[in-house]
């Protein structure tokens, strides 16, 4: 029977489903593929059972297996000890063994052939050689009578067999040791796996494990001798810690390799025991010796220090000398450890914790499938006939139950590394609290001395670095940016000590954890007291910036202790830092209120107190009516200075909350004051200019405090009422401007028929439109703020909102990239080409930045499954501009191509990742065929050895089967080609929608002749090309599968490529072998290939057609509106969970920050009336954080921005207000508001001279408001 295609097995990589959001058609294909594979596997199992039934019925006539149940029960109860083995004459048996022995001794390099021969003999003839030759006969001899005549025949058989096994064992052990020198981890695992399997054929599992364990222990001992550092008095603890870290990484690599080597061979418990005894116990013993030596030297050093500092007699010195004995360190003694030594021990504990967690995760990952089911039918895992035959282990009387039953209980790791630290546990526990307290006290004293020695009370700041990379307790928007240096130093030291608490399990490290928690409580209390003390200095002695620093610092400490609680919760089952967490939370709330109240109080009592500007009774115009009040300009300065400090120090969320509240309250104050102002005729234009200035400043600040487009454009629909209140205040200010400063004639014409209070309840009323004030000033001062009904969102809006945030808002960033069909990515990609050219002509530094930008944009858009049209639009446009269509016809696979465009490289990697599972399955099939071919091509078994085989075993030499295997090459190639063709629809179904849409658009750009030549479409054809190029490139195959290719394998892969190219229409004249392969497939499944290609093409086009249908619903530029906040959030989460996803987003964000002005200019030119694009410039690609590049607040820069970019005051005075359009919006005002504002008009002043017509109009307006007939009293109070 041929070893190929007898028992086919199929698998499906469900991991690929996580890379996409399959639609209905894709899911249908995926489940159809799964059903088909299950059916094939079931048919293969049935075929295997029938073969077993036939074999059993032939070899055991007394047993007749009729059903599958009978077969399974017989196999479960079958044992070689109870089976009827043919009796073999002693002479024949000893002759056979001595022939084997002679062959091994007299001829070289025969070990592999003999091992295969013995295995084939054992499988084919149902003979368990280890059992029959070493176990059964020996036990029969032992049961013989002591008075009988000695029979040495059985002993001779055992001695000869043991000699043969010993020879083969030496050969396999030597090979096993040589495999450790192989650098390719995957290849090493496969080869070692084979050796261990062959050893298990010869020896019991326990002996094999011991032997392999000794080999690995020698290798580990060599590693420890070379890499594990030793400790002496002059040693640098930091260097030792780094050496230990390097050793642990190499140790874990060895453990992982042996997990992969043994988990398929040994039972789970045996694998765990092997790893524990070989590696974990060894490193534990090594660390115990290291720490014992460490304690001994430290004790001696302490004793010597005592001698040097003592002034006692020599007799007393002799007593001190008696302390320096080996017994004292073992007891813990009075060993005193410094803070550096405690830190060093904590670093060692951290390394063991990381190793323990890594090994436990590896164990769970390896044995997770075993908890569902475990296939223990045999040792060998090759997809051949031998897999289905149980490996007879003669020296084992029974099979462990866990090999017969599924493993339901999790396998726990017993890693006793904590015992190694018992030597230092007592000194650490005793010294820890005092050392941490002393350190924190010194830091606090140093901070106090620095404070008293300098004239400035500004606190020293340091940037915050993320301590826990995998921490998700606090999102990035809640993490501080800068904190006080003294607190950073203290918390950094506590972080290094934390592993001592995390290592606590049961009784171990209990005292250490308790003392560390006590020390943390004291440190937290001392730091909080210092922060409270510094907060009382503001504003009497310290600047406002100190409050921001204190708030950020308190938040940092609060988050640290919260994180400590999360990390220790696994062992403590309750929060141990609850009290400091609560105290810091209260202090944070108090500080935030203090900051807000102080800023509002400063605005109310100082900044906005402007007697000169607000002298409303003055009959002279303020600076000829061409400038706003001084107080408003100072209010603008103050707001932007506060904005700068908050943005550079505080967490983004807190910064926006504080600035929003300050703006809202100060704006409320301004709205109230201007509503009460009673200006003279000459000062009325100043009211108009002041209100306009306030509104323009607020419009500019709104971008910073709104975290989403929804908050910006629809504040009334959002839960944040402060933003909505700001809009209310702005509308109130504009109401004041309209009623108080409009010409009397315009006011009369609008309100001569009275007020219409019923209009205020209408949805179209200005009182129900938060952005009404924006639309009023946008006629003179163009604003990017637009409601969706006013023409949709533009890329400029998204860009300005994104870059106004205090930090990188992932959702906003993705929205910005997807806006206007990826307009911004198109600009960035176009400019990145010039960046590469400039770098190539320059010094050559950072030459990969442009390329990495392309990769970042590609990776981000590639995973935007809800917006495939953006990916297609961006990269099809780029392909056209760069004329890359020729590359798309034939995507290269080699990574060494210097001329390969970056986009083509990204496409190649994406498609390569999609076909990895196909390549893996094809290589498994090739490996199986290679094994069969190797067996057939190995040196033939000598005739005289075959003649020595006992006839009772009925052995048929394998050579007689060579003619039967002549069809193996055709079958192997057909099987591999079938794997590729059968998997294509599923691969396409699992591809993300963006890549399918891109190839659909690309196919439409190509000539009809080209498309017709490509069966299955452009995407299918490119997948086939990628697979063929992978098979042609041995390096890529090795990289993807870990398999090394020999000449035979390369020839078969080359033949597979020719067949695939012939199927796709690339080979004009196929050779005879290719035709045989294709005909073989067609004979079994007529028109199956054509059907699979058609199915694949349909799947690739379906997604694109659905995307095009969606696009017809939305006009260009509005497609982002269909992306709800939930969809954007889903895509962001998916991106951040992909390898490098968050880094890609951060990289794009930083480049957009560095090129903000350039991007704005490009967008403005594209949307301008002339439509002339600006010249493309190279991008700034320095990826340093913008926060690190920020400079001190510059009021002159703010003034320039205020006077030039935001507010042209002289131009505002010349604005031609369209009162006839503005005033009708206020017919719905209530009488009280209208009367209050009318009362404050300049015409209502006693000393104002009015014409008769004006008096008539004024009297009519007064009657509308039911005001008294007498003029209003003159309000001369300064506002």
Steps between C-alpha positions, in 0.01 A plus 500: 500500500639841408574736781350793311137602497382194691383685805451862403454755774396862462517795733376857505677795660224678691747775592451651154138578589627751756658709224172583327129556543356234265166569339220251443654363181842469663358320802312266272825414322691455825242267651472314171875449504487378859220255418691369201814448704308326778345269244839422348649429842204281591537305175871461567429366849245253364749383239764456770262296718413275207871439441544412866201265491635325192847466653366370833264252336790371287753464784252387766248262341330445834416874520240636260449878517176599328433858616697808594405450864639146494825630354541775761422266789747240371775763461433634848524154658782371281842447653812342359561301814172311467503472122596173342845555362646231277752279679843546353777240524784621716757438233316711246461786745863501615617472141292804401630709788863404447463587131377847604783528752758404243366750247526781752852408608653422161343765277474874549197729470247219517319626811229697318423210269477254791272729699263529205522126442417420863211746503362363174538146631320590823211670322457253217541176691329608824818421689597709799873459489583670828239290682568171331875522525568667831195489718301177470788256467690653787204477734438136404860423591461660840201278579695175434584263785836546670558121485445474127774481243604851401392611153709790375317527170259772613785687665696483173205648312470786749873576502515513120191717480632731772824533305304596187292749692809649662663551162189666360459706815851640468427590142172677589643675807791630295260628238279653769796688646598621154153638440555749784750680279237576234403867498162455329264440791222340295738263325665413828164411656404271209831313498512457876142383494591225256798387709294481817233300320761252384643473851150434633476208257807343661468597868227576752383857527649546846849406380473719190391799706789453742751479215363803319483680830870441559582634153301817560642543850851494355396765250342707776809462720710633214267797465514575871878472507540741211216746559381487859701759695681429822509731800804646669568799722598717203204401285270759350145407592351664190732300274409178682130576465537556127695174472226312684240650271690385192532151647129481576412591142723222364362259759143573394597444137633155591187421702276603210693279258469199727132566557449483125724196474338288769138611517403289196684193630459494876195526717433849637603404854822344370580811296445730798708272722779497244506880471490541875780257581721599208476877503299646785657298779847558356466878480347499848801313641736735317327805643500348848878456479541851366294653782676290762834632374353849487387483864830355616706774335263769625520361851879497489507852365270618778718326756817658361329838511416438864866420571624815332258725679536335840732640766476198724781272609653214303302262710182655372637487147545129546135475589412686185718258303296218642194648335653448155417133478302313241223428746400859556391590149282190487306624799445842351704657775508876528567550131436861403403565139527838335239645269707411193529140617126482567438640153730234356314220680170643380630497142588132536153428637349685205697284256370183663145634503522574128644155430229335708221688320653435157535127561149477642359681196700271274369197683139620469549580133651160425249292687183694430405267211572205729229613739251445221645184345836328469604263224720236659464234237871492429839654543561614146308801375585458132201499262572150379389145564732468798308769685199283532686208655565507871861500602566197715687594814599169633634590841184686600226274624229765489421828336441796733132587533560858383608361164167322460273767639479869424678725745228698675690646793752777434863401541663719763865589505694428820789744483664521839731793430381680812688247712825634357429837660447365851860588578434869448132517593562583868758778437284643221190505719694663785676767293233581243280743693788704639683515166195622308414752769856632513514539124169687479597719793827595330317585177248717686777675694692563179188650341457727801863618487475575130180692564659717768821560306336640184314824446243337272228283647436321171522124547741282307315287245580176323315323221307189592603172342253214482596243762263218412483453125212253522302700753144587406385620842518861385464605136759725344274805527511473881876465538704804610765648272730671749535470876721629780848350485519408867182295475622329183819392680306358793243313293769361272666342802169358623447350154830318525399358840153391391606151376579410861129539577382336179708190573298423811331158479349333804756528781794605287593869496208578735711706738676674213170601343360622830807715566500639146133592525574673831787691341279601206236631739756717679650625174156578357409693813825700494469582130136604542594728788769661286259549209242657732767728642602617153138557399458751783779713351288586195446785427669683784854377427482253213363538146181341373705252297592328826136405554497327162818316593360396838178379341688300240733358765215398729329331205822314424531369857130413513525297180815326625338377819188400309722298269673346804157387622420345163830314488481366855130412486577151368665399827342734755141465370437853634643849446796561728551866405140612543573777753769687298292463184200662669709780652662586169164492323364755747809716460472486119137614513594783735792610284294497181237720665774726632652544153163574339381739771831686507500551122139621499569729797802649324289571195218655701700710745810589305513440127149613415514802732580766238388847601643675196359265242163463672434870562168478316394858587794645313385713207823433318554189296742245639812528281289640219284189522767284335609272783338278757531531876836437660342251739382278217846484354642410841222244547606346169866496613405340830284234332776399261764499775271275706445290188876457456565400862210258514588341166867444590459381861163346578329190365308591183160427652560711812653779292192526281263483796675787680528721192136436408379597847717812513378613157138430587507693827703792365271517197198502729653797680567682172149436371353638820719812501441595138127443539504760780720752317333839423737663251497845354453545127878518443562189710232287334732382216741382769229267639458356151875458455547349846223243455630409156848458647370273773313283250801468270723403794249242622464354152876454492504335844206268434718273287718427803228409745280287273617140484285394205322635198169425671586722796617772266202507265218359715573610858129490595490127423801417716515431871764769559288799601795736542561515124132567450509776763789665315284514188213644705726774635625576151145524368412728791796721417392523139147582615650788698692609192189491283257679731747740660712611204274472194374828342175619653325516162587135430385398846172688458427351160551152635306532828233759404233230499603362835672185629404148399578295809342192343788488252746423781364148529556420134781260410618753242532773761845635576441411864503132400803528273824500703714593197288801402764747617760325283286538189451870578870589516605257224380753238790723596739256671496165316477211744556131443212423734213374289198294585462180297208655312720785385709291266654223703830468675822589328848369554602844635247462781626157596864607481453811713296312759754217514807720541330724758473212748742475794598149389455253221130410481497169311134523396541854369818402317331213321200718414738759356683243288172363361348842432445603136599157370843522662596847379762551770668159448523582129678827576734328746589223257563744218732705721674193642643429154673839503616430854674183381662683209630773727640251749662299220679813377592608852703338772294183500369532853153363567465377147230258600263760639312554174474127451378449854233766445372304199500184710320673787225640278465167318470300823246741652272521196544128429318416825221757459242239410206740522657737247655294219439781248761716673773241456402451137479872425833586662713226351340478155566874472859443612543216250384727219723791599808281536418272204536179700253283307777293342617395845148392593492261205783305655542565873855395601554289807870557569577745778835586342365699207648848529274642229178369652259788571390533858132452422571180308705376796206564733262319263740210475529465876121520543437229240787290634346510845167389351645189335723385789256226594498369141880501487514319835263225385678455168834473680352241737393298198845540342666398826285186515590413142865572570497262795346227289747565221790494744391165631482361149835642396695398805760226458325176431489239772763234436364171377678305768326714766164437340572131489565503874153636582292220658247370251234500768491881482391495134698815424479647150794728413413858419694484174227287345266797543706743294318422181170552679622850598590614149191718498612675817644806327184564301284445806715725714490784248127459442441505875702820542331673206160393635586653837578835335192505278265378773619762750479800265130585561544481876816711490315767303202479734730571794680792333400843636247681276742788417747276315220336301357838405846622396554209262148543363572864413843409368352236272268762350799720425672232297447407139228251414751269329704474816199429718373230267835324515488485880273218608323573825576872488791716601489420874487123446777521244720704737444251782612219268803706393590566863474129584716408200764761586510376858558144382776621267674690780638256756576778750137610511382140544742453788392830654130413485512130589840437655558218249834464323479396135718242332530445128211251485263737680599791276430292192155407625420860592616610157266244342214629716571854378495387137165328555350806667626728225358264241161506673506881502589508131861615539663193350441484124637149457470275805728199530378146530533488879293816541227359280496178704457693823214715368333200337527310828311776679242532223436127496417494868298827493392610151500880451588540867793736431287727284226500764745596779648786297154627416399483865814688603437773242139536613608545862761761407246701298207471742651721768600762245152513347342545844744782574414672171129475578556669834704776338216589264286588801745755634647785306873537485631651820210376708603137527647559844151585629392140458782394732336520837697554817456132581647389167795736534563372852479139380758563228731683743485211749568254220797706383649537847484122551689437177883478523635854480154649445518771765855589394386546140225735617739693722752535219241643260376737771848636574573560132169684466593714800841584360347594164181667621543828313603327180196270510267794565643685202457198277138451609423870457644504149300191401175653626570847364311656214807499278565133568874536446692248709809619678841360425577179687757533776691234697348408832660554836536144621670542836302275728588664827207578719357845439482546876879467516541768236273755663642828619400736777179697456564806283248785541639676192413198291149501649469871423602440141251217472234718661555809288596349166348155470188531714387858534550797271343759729500786253329280244230394746393861550431520128286184485171566326256321727184379331262602777192432293600131495639474853233677706196294389665202668429668836127557465457209738678677787303523821392850601717511810823435310403738220404775743823461700714533190285782356537683828880495462508648148672836461170664388353428846751722679366825649770714348467354154360738235247328271318609189121491496491198276732313736287594799189364327672173417639470854159567657345233281762244605446594865128440470570157355694416812240675724772723643413814704451820296789673668844441360706251679723621770848567396723215592847639531648215696814367340461152382 
